[in-house]
Amino acid sequence: MSSLTDLANILPGNAVQPRNHPLETRWGRGLLGALVPLVLLVLWQAATAFGWVSTSQLPTPESVFSAAVQLLEGGTLAQHIAISTQRVLIGFAIGAILGLVVGALVGLSELADALLGPFIGAIRAVPSLAWVPLLILWLKIGEDSKVTLIVIGAFFPVFTTVYLALRHVDKNLIEAARAFGLKGTRLLTTIQLPAVVPAVFSGLRLALAQSWLFLVAAELIASSMGLGFLLMDSQNNGRIDRLFLAIILLALLGKITDALLGFAERKAIKRWA
């Protein structure tokens, strides 16, 4: 027991943390983060009100809000949001789990690294739209093909960060742990995994953002609902107000889901890292 206590005392997480500047608190950063969107909203309103930009290219904020109200009253806006969010969350969850498992395997095993590393590195370079015709051929145009594309988008950020983080765990820390008698599963759960928790969540947040990016490409596969479909349909019908609405909703949903994952990250780092 004392050996584990002695080992814990040398871990980086036990160092004394400096006091945060007021602007580095969550409230301070939140207020600063809201400043730029508010300024952009004012400039947007001014640009359309004073005729600096044609409303055929930039709709007024009021028209975008009216389009949202119209779709909301018709019941379709909630459906678009729900189906897109469902696709993203399912694809992200599957891709993240696969990325964690494969990343840990390749990061901890020299043999797996030699076998899988070059192949995964090559597949990672394939653009998202290149997968669309292949997924249609293999999985047809149902939900499976859309979710699979999002799975692909979520897999690589998690895999890369977990793999590299495990490869770069402080070797002195591992040797110190082994000197205290830790090895195998205990070494993995006590030292290696806690050491990569921040990197894992960085990969998860990148994967979540990538999932929303891949959503639009996924909903190109013969969709009739979803924010990606709303985006394309609005472009085809010349409804620039709905097009801007879809972009704003994608940004808001992406930020909300990222904030939730950030909350989980803070809890996990506090507990394990």
Number of C-alpha atoms within 10 A of each C-alpha: 6 8 13 13 9 11 16 15 12 12 13 11 15 10 9 7 7 6 7 8 8 10 12 12 10 10 11 12 13 12 11 13 11 10 12 11 11 11 11 11 13 12 12 17 17 14 17 17 14 9 10 11 14 13 15 11 10 16 21 20 18 11 16 20 15 15 20 19 13 13 16 13 11 10 11 16 20 14 15 19 19 15 13 23 20 13 24 27 18 16 27 27 19 17 28 27 17 19 28 22 15 21 28 22 19 23 23 16 13 11 12 15 18 11 12 13 16 11 11 14 12 9 11 16 9 10 10 16 13 10 16 20 14 12 18 16 10 10 14 15 19 12 15 15 23 28 25 22 25 31 28 25 28 33 29 27 27 29 29 23 25 31 26 16 22 22 17 13 15 13 10 9 17 17 13 13 21 14 12 14 12 19 16 8 10 13 15 16 14 17 23 23 19 18 24 23 18 20 19 27 21 19 24 31 22 18 27 30 22 22 29 26 19 24 26 21 19 30 27 17 19 14 16 13 18 24 27 27 23 25 22 18 16 18 15 11 10 12 19 21 24 25 23 22 23 25 14 13 14 22 13 12 15 19 14 12 16 17 13 10 17 16 11 13 19 13 12 15 16 10 9 16 20
